[in-house]
Amino acid sequence: MHASTLPSSNTYAGERIGKPTDTIASPDIWTDFSDFYRRAAFAAKTADEIRRAPDEDEVKRLHRALGIACDTCHSLYLKE
């Protein structure tokens, strides 16, 4: 894909990447968007399950699962 035809994504206004208009998303997100979307949907579902967890043990279990889901997705789809 030519850069001008890439979908937009959130930008990072800090010093880490460069000018404020740079995206923090890896270009890989657009080559396998279905995987990214699946992972994001799973994380959202897990977060919703935390909200409805019946006890503290379940909250802890789901919180660990959400952390793993977020870390995995970030390792795949954020610029290094």
N, C-alpha and C positions, 0 to 999 in steps of 0.2 A: 504494500500500500504506500502511496505517496504521502508524505507528512501532512499535506493539506487536506487529505481525505480521511485521516484518522479521526475516530470519535474523540470528543473532548473528555478530559478527566480533571479531577481536582488539581489545583496547583499548590505549590509549596512556596511560601513567601520568605523563607529563611536563606541562610548563607550556604547551607549544606550542598545544594545541587548547583546553584548558579543564579541566574537572573530570575526574578519572581514569577515569570510566566512559564518556567519549566514545570513539567508534571512530575509527580513522584511515582507515577505508575510506570512499570516496565512496559516496553512495547510488546512483550509477550502476552500481555493481557488481551490484546486485540487479535492475536493469532489463535488463541484458545479461549475465547470469551465464554463458551459454554461451560468449560471447567471452572473459570472464575465465578460465573453466575451460580453454578451448582454449589460451590464452596460458600459463597455469600448467603445463599438461601439456607444452607445448613446452619451457618452461624446465627442467622436471624431466628431460625426455629429453636435453636438451643437457648438463645437469650430469652425467648418467650417462655420456654419451659422452665427456666430459672425463676421467672416471675411467678409461676404457678406451682413451684415445688412444694411438696407437702411437709418437708422437714429439713433440718439443717444438713443432714448427711446427703440428701439429694441435691441441695444447693451446692455443696462442696463438689460433688461428683460432676454436676453439670458445669460448674465454673471451670474445673480442670479441662473438661472436654471443649468448652468454648475457647479457653486459652490456647489449647493445642490447635484448634481449627484456625484461630486468628494468626498464630505464629506461622503455621504452615502456609497459609495463603500469602501472608506478607513476605515470606521467604521466596515464594514463587513470583509474585507480581509487584514487588516494589523495587525501584532502582537501588542498587548498592552504592 
